[in-house]
Amino acid sequence: MASTWSSELGKFLDTLRDALVALIEAMGEKAAALRDLDEAKVVALVTREEQLVAQLKGLLAVREQVLSRATQRGWQVDSLQSLVQKLPIVEQEPLLPRLDRVRELSLKLRHVSWAHWVLVHRASQHAEDLFDLVAHGGHSPATYEDNITPLTRPVSPAILDAAA
């Protein structure tokens, strides 16, 4: 018979895994929608992402409560891994693969999030360059400084040539 700790941790890890998988899938769908320039789908997916992020924040609060209860019990724990290690070995065995899966998904989510950040940053930089190009009639603005800023960096001829 599993203790309440192991059954509670098992349910929590399953819920966390499902939330991570859902967010990773939503971000993958958003990347495809961005690539396809499907604005309506991007907006819908952003709303879904926000809901999933809120769910993950709630799960983070639950995690903190579980760790706090374990600390009140006298266990020195600072992570779910250290909490699982406090359980009897028989109860650890079914939890360890779940914990590893959650860790893998967390790393994948971090990677996907980073890729999205890079995409958004570069798109923003490109839009800034286009706005500056239009605002200054295709010329660099007059400056009184020697350093190159985003407004004064050279613009590629391909961007300037409308026929290209």
C-alpha positions as CSV (number, residue, x, y, z in Angstrom):
1,M,0.0,0.0,0.0
2,A,1.5,3.3,-1.1
3,S,1.7,6.1,1.5
4,T,-0.3,9.4,1.0
5,W,3.0,11.0,0.1
6,S,3.7,8.7,-2.8
7,S,0.2,8.7,-4.2
8,E,0.0,12.5,-3.8
9,L,3.3,13.0,-5.6
10,G,2.3,10.5,-8.3
11,K,-0.9,12.5,-9.0
12,F,1.0,15.7,-8.9
13,L,3.7,14.5,-11.3
14,D,1.1,13.2,-13.7
15,T,-0.8,16.5,-13.7
16,L,2.5,18.4,-14.2
17,R,3.5,16.2,-17.0
18,D,0.2,16.7,-18.8
19,A,0.4,20.5,-18.4
20,L,3.9,20.6,-19.7
21,V,3.0,18.4,-22.7
22,A,0.0,20.6,-23.5
23,L,2.1,23.8,-23.3
24,I,4.8,22.3,-25.5
25,E,2.2,21.2,-28.1
26,A,0.6,24.7,-28.0
27,M,3.9,26.4,-28.6
28,G,4.6,24.0,-31.5
29,E,1.3,24.8,-33.0
30,K,2.0,28.5,-32.5
31,A,5.3,28.2,-34.3
32,A,3.6,26.5,-37.3
33,A,0.9,29.3,-37.3
34,L,3.6,31.9,-37.2
35,R,5.4,30.2,-40.1
36,D,2.1,30.0,-42.0
37,L,1.2,33.7,-41.1
38,D,-2.1,32.5,-39.7
39,E,-2.9,35.5,-37.4
40,A,-6.2,34.2,-36.1
41,K,-4.7,30.9,-35.0
42,V,-1.7,32.7,-33.4
43,V,-4.2,34.8,-31.3
44,A,-6.1,31.7,-30.3
45,L,-3.0,29.9,-29.3
46,V,-1.6,32.8,-27.3
47,T,-4.8,32.7,-25.3
48,R,-4.4,29.0,-24.8
49,E,-0.8,29.4,-23.8
50,E,-1.7,32.0,-21.2
51,Q,-4.2,29.6,-19.7
52,L,-1.6,26.8,-19.6
53,V,1.0,29.1,-18.1
54,A,-1.5,30.1,-15.4
55,Q,-2.1,26.4,-14.7
56,L,1.7,25.8,-14.4
57,K,1.9,28.7,-12.0
58,G,-0.8,27.0,-9.9
59,L,1.1,23.8,-10.0
60,L,4.2,25.6,-8.9
61,A,2.3,26.9,-5.8
62,V,1.1,23.3,-5.1
63,R,4.7,22.1,-5.4
64,E,5.8,24.7,-2.8
65,Q,3.0,23.6,-0.5
66,V,4.1,20.0,-0.7
67,L,7.7,20.9,0.0
68,S,6.6,23.1,2.9
69,R,4.6,20.2,4.4
70,A,7.6,17.9,4.0
71,T,9.8,20.5,5.8
72,Q,7.2,20.8,8.6
73,R,7.5,17.1,9.0
74,G,11.2,17.5,9.6
75,W,12.5,16.4,6.2
76,Q,15.3,18.6,4.7
77,V,13.9,18.9,1.1
78,D,14.3,21.6,-1.5
79,S,13.0,19.8,-4.6
80,L,10.7,17.0,-5.6
81,Q,13.7,14.8,-6.3
82,S,14.9,15.2,-2.7
83,L,11.4,14.5,-1.4
84,V,11.1,11.3,-3.4
85,Q,14.4,10.2,-2.0
86,K,13.0,10.5,1.5
87,L,10.3,7.9,0.7
88,P,10.9,4.2,1.2
89,I,12.6,2.6,-1.9
90,V,9.5,0.6,-2.8
91,E,7.6,3.9,-3.1
92,Q,10.4,5.7,-5.0
93,E,10.5,3.2,-7.9
94,P,7.3,4.2,-9.6
95,L,7.9,7.9,-9.0
96,L,11.5,8.2,-10.3
97,P,10.6,7.6,-14.0
98,R,7.7,10.1,-13.7
99,L,10.1,12.6,-12.2
100,D,12.6,12.1,-15.0
101,R,9.9,12.6,-17.6
102,V,8.9,15.9,-16.0
103,R,12.5,17.0,-15.9
104,E,12.9,16.1,-19.6
105,L,9.7,18.0,-20.5
106,S,10.8,21.0,-18.5
107,L,14.1,21.1,-20.4
108,K,12.2,20.8,-23.7
109,L,9.9,23.6,-22.7
110,R,12.9,25.8,-21.9
111,H,14.3,25.1,-25.3
112,V,11.1,25.8,-27.1
113,S,10.5,29.0,-25.1
114,W,14.0,30.2,-26.0
115,A,13.5,29.5,-29.7
116,H,10.3,31.5,-29.5
117,W,12.1,34.4,-27.8
118,V,14.8,34.4,-30.5
119,L,12.1,34.4,-33.2
120,V,10.2,37.3,-31.6
121,H,13.4,39.3,-30.9
122,R,14.6,39.0,-34.5
123,A,11.2,39.8,-35.9
124,S,11.0,42.9,-33.7
125,Q,14.5,43.9,-34.8
126,H,13.5,43.4,-38.5
127,A,10.3,45.5,-38.0
128,E,12.4,48.2,-36.3
129,D,14.8,48.3,-39.3
130,L,11.9,48.6,-41.7
131,F,10.2,51.4,-39.7
132,D,13.5,53.3,-39.6
133,L,14.0,52.8,-43.3
134,V,10.6,54.2,-44.1
135,A,10.9,57.0,-41.5
136,H,14.2,58.2,-43.0
137,G,13.4,57.8,-46.7
138,G,15.9,55.0,-47.1
139,H,18.8,57.0,-45.6
140,S,20.5,56.8,-42.3
141,P,19.4,59.5,-39.9
142,A,21.8,62.4,-39.2
143,T,23.7,61.6,-36.0
144,Y,26.3,63.4,-34.0
145,E,27.8,60.2,-32.4
146,D,30.5,57.8,-33.6
147,N,28.9,54.7,-32.3
148,I,26.5,52.6,-34.4
149,T,23.0,52.2,-33.0
150,P,20.1,50.2,-34.5
151,L,19.0,53.4,-36.2
152,T,22.3,54.0,-37.9
153,R,23.5,50.5,-38.8
154,P,23.8,49.9,-42.5
155,V,20.7,48.5,-44.3
156,S,21.0,45.6,-46.7
157,P,20.6,46.7,-50.3
158,A,18.1,43.8,-50.8
159,I,15.8,45.7,-48.4
160,L,16.2,48.9,-50.2
161,D,15.6,47.5,-53.7
162,A,11.9,47.1,-54.2
163,A,12.4,45.0,-57.3
164,A,14.5,42.4,-55.4
